[in-house]
Amino acid sequence: MTAVISNNSNISCSCSIEWLSAGGTINKSVKVKTCSLQIVRNEFRDLFMYVQSKEVNQKLLLKDVVIHKKFANEGKATIMFPLSKINLLINNAPPALLISFLKILFIKLCSAKSSPKASVREKLLSTKDRCVQEISPVNAKDVNRIKAVDSNSNLKRPNQSVDVDLEAKRHCSEANAPSITDEQKRVLHEVQKGCNVFFTGSAGTGKSYLLQSIINVLPPEMTVATASTGSAACLIGGVTLHSFAGIGDGEGSLAKCLQLAKRPNVQQNWRNCKHLIIDEISMIDSELFEKIEWVARQIRGNDKPFGGIQVIVCGDFLQLPPVKNSKKRFCFMSESWDKCNFTTFVLKQVHRQNDSQFISILNKMRLGEVNPELTKILQDTATQNIEGGGILATRLCCYTKEAKEINDSKLKSLPGNVKVFEATDSPEGVTKLLDDCMAVEKQIFLKEGAQVMLLKNINVSNGLVNGARGVVQKFVNGTPVVKFLSGISYNVKEEKWVTKTPQGMLLTRKQLPLKLAWAFSIHKSQGLTLDCVEICLNNTFEAGQAYVALSRAKNLKRLRVIGFHPKQVWANPDVLKFYKRISLYQNEFIPLGKKKLSLPVQSKLNPSKGSIIQRNILLKSRK
């Protein structure tokens, strides 16, 4: 069977076109706000690129082109056409689509090298009808031609500016490259249609991964990724919702919030935004959501919800709630939520856990349901030995202060001198901003024997991933060697974190990707997958807190619950009513590995009638 790679032979973006003199200087330049690029063939199978817009239309021969792709993951690239003496500067392209477009371009160019060519004479004498058509999808034959060209070539590798070629070739042959599931594709499709979307699901159903996929298919200069907390914003490369909205802490009156949002740079951010993403929506309270939606309409001079901005929200209201406790606590209780007319999805496929018994337990706890059988299973974990290789279980605490006290005390009790690792922040004077939105701290204090957690994916195949647990064995050349639970020892080096302010300024922090891990607060653990976890729920004070804590574990074998009691588990009744009202109250979760999955639950709420318009939705799996 022929393997076919997804064909993205056209893309929408902004661009600049430069016409060059024989000496290489720019004779003329045109900036295009919106254009379409398309790879096509003529009747002789010559490749061309169409550049189509209101301002300019160009048909460029794809021969001997040079591709600069260093900033493709920011939606930028340059394609140089030496024969036409034209440079095409691409910007504001959806990053994932641009990378795919460049891969397709490279593959087709390589394939064309080994295809038969018509001579100039043959073209002149040809009786073929003139035609231009879209290129066919990439298939195994194209990939084999790349291999043939590569194996027969004695030339040196091209310079760094064209190594998109090598990356494309590598990705073409990766059979196990991560991909989104059918249910996630359905959400992505709705986003690309321009609808307001709310997607939810239990912990571990791939909400964060899907959100990143959504960010990658939207134009960067018109998309703002936000989250309710700094740490959540950092994970998606965004900013806090408060920071983007420009209304301070949101506690002021509507008039005060509008006054703050009318500052020139804040106004410009609101006017440039066409797609607003909000992660961890469960922690945004109703009043704040109302204020931000109202401010958006006033600033943009548009009476549509959020001033006509497409809004994509993500989160699980059955996890941690807003800090503010009011009559209308959750944002789904606001009028603004109903006005947004969200198309709603629930993700069903669980990725974090593959233990069906544990998934069933988590699902019941999510809904606040605890029976004697579940109680006994969790109480039996209290005596489990989950440590190994000197690596202790991370204790999840109900309060941040408690977790800090445990870490400080344990570090102090170790023999030897403390080594201090100071982060390098850029530009100067942004340390407080970075502290608010980075998981990695300005200062890290370590000793031999310190229990640590990795804060960045270093080598996925070797288990060196965000959340991996380890212990500091020694220090080599001033940096720690950490032995991880997987058995691998790794000399940890500085990594770089980058985030953007709402004004587009890049902030960076260079630091060891480590954090003391004897203990975390449950709030700080949200979004993490931990290798081995110990939980004490005696001081639970919020609905969903116990569920969030337990769902950090991969399976029951890596979990120890101390002093479990059913009274520690409950779900907020308003949230349960909301989930029932939109037909998302379902008890079945599908462990990863089932052969057949249905589409996700999707529903749309009619705000005027408070009724549900159900589309498509039955969850089935082949046993």
C-alpha positions, -999 to 999 in steps of 0.1 A, spaced: 0 0 0 14 34 -9 21 56 20 7 91 15 19 121 35 -6 149 42 -5 174 13 -2 210 23 6 225 -11 -10 259 -4 -8 282 25 -22 316 35 2 341 50 16 377 48 46 383 27 70 407 11 82 403 -24 116 418 -35 127 423 -71 165 423 -74 189 439 -99 216 419 -116 239 430 -88 216 418 -61 203 451 -48 166 456 -42 149 475 -71 113 472 -58 96 458 -28 59 451 -21 44 441 13 13 420 11 -9 416 42 -28 386 30 -18 363 2 -20 326 -9 10 306 -19 4 274 -39 28 248 -55 16 238 -90 28 220 -121 24 228 -158 18 203 -186 55 195 -187 56 188 -150 77 219 -143 71 232 -107 60 267 -101 48 287 -71 18 309 -74 17 341 -52 -18 354 -53 -31 385 -36 -50 418 -43 -17 437 -46 3 413 -67 1 380 -86 33 361 -95 41 327 -111 76 318 -100 96 289 -115 108 265 -87 143 258 -99 176 263 -80 157 279 -51 172 286 -18 151 282 14 159 299 47 137 283 74 154 291 107 123 309 120 97 286 105 84 277 140 76 315 143 57 315 110 86 330 90 107 318 61 124 332 30 125 316 -5 150 330 -29 144 325 -67 178 333 -83 166 327 -119 137 352 -115 158 375 -93 130 376 -67 130 370 -29 98 359 -12 98 368 25 70 348 43 56 359 76 26 355 99 20 319 85 6 293 108 39 276 120 28 240 116 13 246 82 44 265 71 68 237 82 46 212 64 45 234 32 83 237 32 86 199 36 63 193 7 82 218 -14 115 201 -7 102 166 -14 87 177 -47 119 195 -57 140 165 -50 116 142 -68 117 165 -98 155 161 -101 151 124 -111 120 129 -132 123 130 -170 127 165 -184 113 179 -216 138 198 -237 132 234 -249 126 220 -284 101 195 -272 82 222 -253 81 245 -284 68 217 -307 45 202 -282 8 199 -290 -2 194 -254 -30 217 -240 -16 243 -217 -26 237 -181 -16 243 -146 -27 220 -118 -21 215 -81 6 190 -73 -3 155 -62 1 143 -26 35 132 -15 38 94 -17 63 66 -12 77 71 -48 86 107 -40 104 96 -8 123 69 -27 135 94 -52 149 116 -24 168 86 -11 181 79 -46 192 115 -52 209 115 -18 228 82 -22 240 91 -57 252 126 -47 289 132 -40 283 168 -32 288 183 3 258 191 24 242 225 17 247 252 43 225 257 74 201 279 54 186 250 35 187 223 62 150 223 61 156 197 35 173 174 59 146 179 85 119 172 59 136 140 49 139 129 85 102 136 92 91 118 61 107 85 73 95 88 109 68 61 113 63 69 149 60 107 148 34 119 172 1 129 156 -32 141 168 -61 117 172 -94 117 153 -112 134 182 -85 161 184 -87 166 146 -124 173 149 -117 201 174 -90 215 152 -113 215 122 -139 235 141 -112 260 151 -101 264 115 -137 271 105 -135 302 128 -160 290 154 -157 298 191 -147 266 207 -146 252 243 -130 218 247 -127 199 279 -119 164 292 -104 146 322 -68 149 331 -45 132 306 -68 134 276 -43 156 256 -58 190 261 -24 207 263 -11 189 233 -42 198 213 -40 234 224 -4 235 211 -16 220 178 -42 248 175 -17 275 182 5 261 154 -22 263 128 -32 299 135 -13 330 122 11 341 150 7 379 146 -31 376 150 -32 349 177 -27 355 214 -22 324 237 -31 331 273 -38 311 305 -52 318 339 -18 313 356 18 321 347 30 285 348 2 274 325 10 303 301 46 293 300 38 258 289 20 271 258 45 299 251 19 325 260 11 352 286 -14 354 315 -49 365 305 -46 394 330 -14 406 313 -29 405 278 -62 421 288 -43 450 304 -68 455 332 -45 450 362 -57 425 387 -93 428 374 -106 439 407 -115 475 396 -148 487 383 -157 485 346 -147 521 341 -113 515 358 -107 484 337 -115 503 305 -93 531 315 -64 507 320 -71 489 287 -71 522 267 -34 526 272 -19 527 236 0 494 237 -29 475 253 -54 489 228 -31 479 199 -29 443 213 -66 440 214 -71 454 179 -44 431 164 -59 400 180 -82 379 159 -78 346 178 -78 345 216 -68 313 233 -75 308 271 -60 278 288 -70 266 323 -103 283 319 -116 267 351 -96 291 372 -111 322 356 -140 335 376 -173 347 362 -168 384 370 -133 385 354 -146 368 323 -175 393 320 -151 423 325 -126 411 299 -154 404 273 -169 438 279 -135 456 276 -128 438 243 -161 451 228 -154 486 240 -118 488 227 -126 472 194 -158 491 188 -177 459 179 -208 446 197 -201 410 189 -188 388 218 -152 397 226 -155 424 199 -156 398 171 -124 379 182 -125 341 178 -123 327 213 -108 292 220 -110 281 256 -97 249 272 -98 233 306 -117 210 330 -141 227 354 -140 195 375 -103 203 383 -92 233 403 -117 261 406 -112 299 407 -97 313 439 -125 338 441 -155 324 459 -187 342 448 -223 334 440 -214 332 403 -180 316 407 -174 299 374 -171 317 341 -197 294 325 -223 310 348 -218 344 331 -240 359 304 -208 365 283 -202 327 282 -236 321 267 -232 349 242 -200 333 229 -221 304 217 -192 279 220 -191 247 201 -182 223 229 -162 191 228 -152 166 254 -120 146 248 -124 109 257 -91 92 249 -68 90 280 -31 92 272 -14 97 305 -27 65 321 -30 31 304 -43 12 334 -81 7 329 -87 2 366 -69 34 375 -87 53 347 -121 41 361 -110 52 396 -100 87 384 -132 91 364 -154 83 395 -133 107 416 -136 134 390 -174 133 395 -171 131 433 -181 95 434 -163 72 460 -175 37 468 -161 12 493 -142 -7 466 -125 24 454 -117 34 490 -101 1 497 -79 2 466 -66 36 474 -61 28 511 -41 -3 501 -16 19 482 -4 34 516 21 6 521 34 4 485 71 8 480 73 30 449 108 43 454 139 30 435 175 38 430 176 64 457 148 83 441 120 92 466 84 98 458 73 134 453 48 144 480 18 165 468 6 189 494 -26 209 497 -7 241 504 23 258 487 38 268 520 38 232 532 56 220 501 83 247 504 89 239 541 94 202 532 119 210 504 139 235 525 140 211 554 151 181 533 178 200 515 192 214 548 194 179 563 218 167 535 255 168 542 278 191 522 277 226 509 248 240 489 256 249 453 236 279 439 227 282 403 216 317 391 196 321 360 205 346 333 175 367 323 173 389 292 167 418 289 177 432 322 150 441 347 125 414 337 132 389 366 98 395 383 79 391 349 98 358 343 92 346 378 55 350 373 54 330 341 82 304 343 83 270 360 121 273 363 132 295 392 157 324 392 179 306 418 182 268 423 198 254 454 213 219 451 234 194 470 245 158 463 215 136 472 189 163 464 156 150 449 149 168 417 124 169 388 133 177 351 114 207 338 120 203 301 120 175 275 156 166 268 155 132 253 120 117 250 132 82 239 154 79 270 127 91 294 143 125 300 110 144 298 93 172 316 83 157 350 109 129 351 122 123 387 158 119 397 185 124 424 217 145 422 246 120 422 276 145 419 287 176 402 310 176 371 324 208 357 301 228 380 269 212 368 249 183 384 248 147 372 213 134 379 203 98 380 167 94 368 142 67 376 147 53 342 183 44 353 199 69 330 225 94 345 226 128 327 249 158 332 223 185 333 232 217 314 215 251 311 185 253 289 167 284 275 131 294 280 115 320 259 82 339 264 66 369 248 50 399 264 16 410 251 36 437 232 56 410 214 89 416 233 109 383 238 120 375 273 145 347 279 158 328 309 188 304 309 188 280 338 192 244 347 159 226 339 156 213 375 134 219 405 136 204 441 110 176 441 106 162 476 73 180 476 50 201 453 17 218 460 -13 203 441 -19 236 423 17 236 410 15 200 399 -15 207 375 -5 196 340 24 174 351 28 137 348 50 124 377 70 91 379 62 83 415 38 102 438 29 102 475 -3 121 484 -17 131 518 -52 146 514 -59 154 551 -60 191 544 -80 192 511 -100 225 509 -113 226 473 -135 205 451 -114 186 425 -82 189 446 -80 152 454 -87 143 418 -60 166 404 -35 151 428 -42 115 420 -43 121 382 -7 132 383 3 96 386 8 73 356 -7 42 373 -16 27 407 18 10 410 35 44 411 11 60 436 10 60 474 -20 76 492 -16 83 529 -47 83 552 -73 83 524 -109 90 534 -140 94 511 -148 128 526 -116 142 509 -132 138 475 -161 159 462 -171 177 430 -187 211 428 -225 207 423 -227 238 399 -200 222 377 -218 188 376 -250 206 366 -231 225 338 -216 193 325 -250 175 325 -266 205 308 -242 203 278 -244 165 277 -208 160 288 -216 141 320 -203 106 309 -186 79 328 -167 61 301 -131 67 294 -111 49 268 -76 36 276 -50 43 249 -48 13 226 -84 6 218 -87 -2 181 -116 21 173 -126 54 187 -156 75 181 -157 112 175 -156 134 207 -187 146 222 -197 179 206 -226 201 215 -237 237 211 -257 256 236 -284 279 224 -281 308 249 -315 323 241 -334 291 250 -310 274 273 -314 242 252 -289 219 237 -283 214 200 -267 179 199 -246 170 169 -233 135 161 -225 121 193 -222 86 205 -192 72 221 -183 37 210 -153 14 210 -148 -20 197 -142 -45 224 
